[in-house]
Amino acid sequence: MTQQNNLSSAIARLQLRLEQLALGNPPERCVQLVENLEELPLLAWLANQTAYPKIYWRGRRDGEQVAAIGAAKDYLLEEIPATEKLDQLYNNYLRATPDSLMRLYGGVSFDPEQPAWQGYGQARFVLPRVEIRQIGEQSRLILSVTADDWNDDLAAARATLATLLPAKPLPPLAPAHVINRSELPSRGRWQDLIEQVTNPNFIANTPKVVLARETQLHSNTLPNPWTVLHSWGLLNPTSYQYGFQFSPEQTFISCSPERLYQRLGRELSTEALAGTTIRGFTDSEDDALAQALLNDGKNSHENQLVREHIEQQLSPLSEYVGAEESPSILKLNHIQHLHRNIRAELKAGVNDLQLLQALHPTPAVGGLPRAAAMNFIRQREGFERGWYAGACGYLGANDTEFSVAIRSARFQPGQVTLFAGAGIVSDSIADDEWQELNNKLTTVLGILNGL
């Protein structure tokens, strides 16, 4: 049986099961109908669909891929604090059904005190209407129907199934012909900001601030964002790969090397990812650069600050917290990072909303102390980060995973905005940090230029 026929047969079975479901009583919360599938090219399938939102997720843990279409539940939180709304969502749909496959995919912004991106909000989480989860050659097609407005939701589920299309090849990667390029902060403003952060009077109380830059490329020929994500993922296969397209007008994608946390039951894994250098042109040069990074005091200090902060934040929530004493090297396509694994055993009753509040934003994207660094960023950096450097992933009853949304791009009509950041500590040099931003954009700029 071909992939297309296999998908069509699974959809037909779901349609029949929906009709049978309509004859019974509404469930307490949600019903998930599951059909097995053969392996599909998920990004190609997702790009060909017409329903929104479209969500893609590929984790680092086991290569699991997820493509999701539509929404059985869609929570857009325009303002924070929204703890009460998130807590209600979490309790109603995850804690109430601890043995289900249910996941809520979405993200939270970097800074709730900055204006939110339109359509993304300070947080947005979706229970997908249709979801394909794939590990290797094994795939499952999942359809979710909620008890709220039962008959209307059954009709909405039928309508979404009727829109599903087979996969077709991704659009080709045509280069973006850039009409205009702008950067915030500018090169001169960047110099001023570094001088402010490294001033002895400031750095004595705020030892680290992570400053970022947005690079806007204006073009009439932007490539398809799902094609860009596919190409980006091929170049950095050990990174997280994800995208959120809540409407046809804009898409946020990321190929991020950084985990915020992964929770399996009460076992939590996170990491300190801070300290950066470039890759070498030969193996010997690459190894020398990696060793120089390991020996570099500025970068080692930056990584140690991140480690200490994460341990401090997790300690009240955990029975045990432990981190690797010495960092290792994480190699990406054009750069390499200092990296430490951190593990914790959570106390009974600790939930993911507590973990998000404790860990996000990390010192790797904000700074230390958190409040002072965040205040400097929102007052001086000059742009709204939105979901860049936010937390993206999924909430589940027994397994949850979030990535820090660095190495990301936001597609809007006629423009794509790229983001990169650098940790500024006492001995940071403005020219070196500016070049680090350029290094972090090398891969995605090459993709956009068709290289």
Secondary structure, 3 states (H helix, E strand, C coil): CCHHHHHHHHHHHHHHHHHHHHCCCCCCCEEEEEEEECCCCHHHHHHCCCCCCEEEEECCCCCCEEEEEEEEEEEEECCCCCHHHHHHHHHHHHHCCCCCCCEEEEEECCCCCCCCCCCCCCEEEEEEEEEEEEECCEEEEEEEEECCCHHHHHHHHHHHHHHCCCCCCCCCCCCCCEEEEEEECCHHHHHHHHHHHHCHHHHCCCCEEEEEEEEEEEECCCCCHHHHHHHHHHHCCCCCEEEEEEECCEEEEECCCCEEEEEECCEEEEEEEEEEEECCCCHHHHHHHHHHHHHCHHHHHHHHHHHHHHHHHHHHHEEEEEECCCCEEEECCCEEEEEEEEEEEECCCCCHHHHHHHHCCCCCCCEECHHHHHHHHHHHCCCCCCCCCCEEEEEECCEEEEEECCCEEEEECCEEEEEEEEEECCCCCHHHHHHHHHHHHHHHHHHHCCC
